[in-house]
Amino acid sequence: MRSKVRIDPDGPGAIAAAELFCDMKGGGLTLVANIYDSVGDDAPNNTSYVVSGWQQTASGAWANSASKVDRDATGKGSAAVSLAFVAALKAIAGQQNLTMCFVDENGADTACRKTADGSMTLASYPTGNPKLTAYGADKLTYTYGRLAGLPGPADCYDTNACFGSGYCIAVQPGGTFGNGCGTQPGICGFGAVGQAIEQPGFVWHGFCGGAAYAPYRTGAASNLELTDPNPSGFRILIGP
């Protein structure tokens, strides 16, 4: 069963409710981020939006909160809930696992990794971006923040100053999340200036090949947010 459910994780608290897509057939997973690439600018260029949550309103325009996260594959419906929303779902509703899936041009999930089956591992680091280290004791929310677009090393998208190797979300070898070369396959913060690893400035990169995410990149088809290879989007879901 798949349905849309209005969820308010903290009841009368400060976190606003949102209409989220739920996949009960898939184990009770709730869609918390749907980032679908197009020739437009589909993701905010400011890290504060990742923290607050966001809703795409037009190419290059976003609201700073999410009212609806659905499986929209039109390139006009990208959205992600706030870090506080995910933290509340964990604390109040007992959500503890994360799934990430890349999406093809038809909006269908392709390669997926899941913490529930061990193909991906929740991770946090005590140093780096303070917007992430605030959730250092909450690996679910920290990992969500990394995958949703927060750089690990520092809080900015300046490719000359704010990117470096490390800060990996470990995955099992194989597939578009990284092919398993080296000792730590995963989705990592790569791209320090001077590193001969693809192009500089990716928020995360599939280790040794695989998709890379750079939310501040805009423009023609060769200069989109998702590259190397170029999936059409990705989704993040959480569940029990």
N, C-alpha and C positions, 0 to 999 in steps of 0.2 A: 504494500500500500504506500502510495506517495501522495502527500498533501501539503498544503500551505497552512501554517499554524502561526497565530499571533502569540509571541512569547515575551513575557516581561520577567526577566530572571530574578529581579530583586523586589517584585511586588510593588508596593507604594514608594520604593526608594527612588534614588536620583537617576537610575539608568532607564532610559525610555524603552518602551516596548517596540518590537519590530516584527514584521511578517516574514517568516522564514520557511524555506522549503524543507520538508522532513521526509526522509526515506525510511519508512518502517520495515520494508522488505530487506533493506541492507543492514539491519541491526539497530535501528533507532538512531540514525545519523541525522544531524541538523546542519544544513548548509549555512556557513557563517561568512564565506567570502566567495564571490563569483567575479573573476577578473578576466574579461574576454577581450582579446586584442582586435583592433581594426586599423584602418589607415588614419584614424583620428587619434586624439590624445585621450586615453581611456583610464588613466590612473593619476591621482593627485601628485603634484610635484613637490609636496611639502610633507615632511615626516609627521607633522602634527595630525594630519588626516588619518594616518594609520592608527594613531593612538585613539582619536575621537570616534573613529568609524566614518564612513562616507558613502554617498550615493551619487552615481553619475547622473547629471541633469542634461548634459550636452557634451559634445566633444570639447575637451579642455575645461569643463565646468563641473563642479561637484558641490553637493551639500555636505556639511561637516558632521553628519550623522546618517545612520542607515535606517530607513523606514521599511525597506523590503529587500530581501536577498533571495533571488530566484534563479533558475537555470536559464537565464536570458543569454542567448547566443547571437544577438543582433549587433553587438558592438556598441549598444547604447544603454545597456542595463547593468554595467559593472557596479558592485557594491561590496562593502565589507563592514562587519560590526566592529565595535570598539574593543580594545583590550579589556576594559572593565566588564563588558558584556560577557566575554569568554571567561574571565575570572569568576564572575558571579555564577555562570552556568556550572562551573566546576565546584564552587563552594556550596551552592544551594541545591543544585540538581544532580550532583555527583558525576558530572561528565568528566572523563579522564583520558579519553583517547582521541587521536587526531588522524584524519585521512586527508591526503592530498592527491588530486588527480589532474593530469593534463587533459585538455579538451581539444578535439579536432575541429575542422572547419564547419562541421555539421552540428556542433554542440554536444557530441557524444564523448563520454569519459574514455580515455585511452589508458595510458600507464598510470597506475595508482600505487601509492605506498601507504601503509597503515601501521600505526603504533600497536594496534590490537594484535596483529599477527607477527610483529617483530621485524617487518620489512623497513621500518623507519623508527628512529629512537628520539624521544623527547630530550631536549638539551637546554641548558642555560649556562651562562658564564658570569663570573662575578665582576668582570671589568668590561669596558667598552661603552656602548651607547647607553646613557643614563635612562632613556625611556624604556630600555629593555632590562637593565639591571634592577630597576624598581620591581620587576617580577622575577628576580633571580631565584626565589624560593618556590616559584610556581612554574614548573617546566612546561606545562600545557600552554599557558598564556604566553610565556617567553617564546616558545617555538612557533605559536601562531603569529606573534608579532614579527618574527624573522621572515616567515614565509609570506606574510601579507605585505611586506615591503620595508621593514626597518633594517637599516644596515647594522651589522654587528659591531664593528670597531668604534664608530662614533656617530653622533646624531647630525648627519648632513648628507647631501648628495653631491658634494664637491669632489669630483674625481681626482683632484690634485692633492687632497688632504685627508679624505675621510674613508678610504678603503684599504683593506689589507687582508692578507691570508689568515685563515683560521675561522673560528666561530661557525663550526660545522654542525649541521643536523645529519647525523650518521644514517646511512641507508645500506641495505644489503646490495652487493654488486649486481649489475645488469640493468638494462633498460635506459630510458631517457633521463633518469635521475643521476646518471654517472655510471661509467662502465666498469668501475671497480679497480682501476689502476692505483698503484700506491698502497698505502697502509690505512687510509681513512676515506673510503668512498662516501660521498654524501653531498648535501647541498651546502655550499660553503660561501663565506664572504671573501671574494677574490677581487683582484684588480688594482693593487697598489701601483702607483706610477713606477715604471721601470720593470715590473714583472712581465715576463713573456708568457702571459696566460690570457689568450683571447684578447679582448679589448678592455681598457680600464673602466672601472666604475660600476660594475654590476653589483646590485644589492645582494644577490646570491647567484651561484653558478653550479650546475651539475658537475661535480668533480670529474676531471678528465673527459670533458665532453658532456653534452646534454644541455637542456634548456637553461637560459640565463634570464634574469629579471632585472630590468633597469627602468623603474617607473617614470623617471624624468625624461626619457627619450621620446621624441615625437617626430612626426613627419611622414615621409614616403615609406613604401612597403619595406625597404631595406633598413629602416630606422625606427622600428617599433619597440614597444616595451619588452616584448619577449623575443629572444633570439637563440640561435645556436643549439639545436635546430630551431625552427620557428613554429611551435605549436600555436593554435589559435587562442588558447587561454588556459586557465587553471582554476580549480575549485578547492576550497578547504572546508572540511566537514568535521564536526566533533560529535562524540557519542559516549555511551557508557563503556 
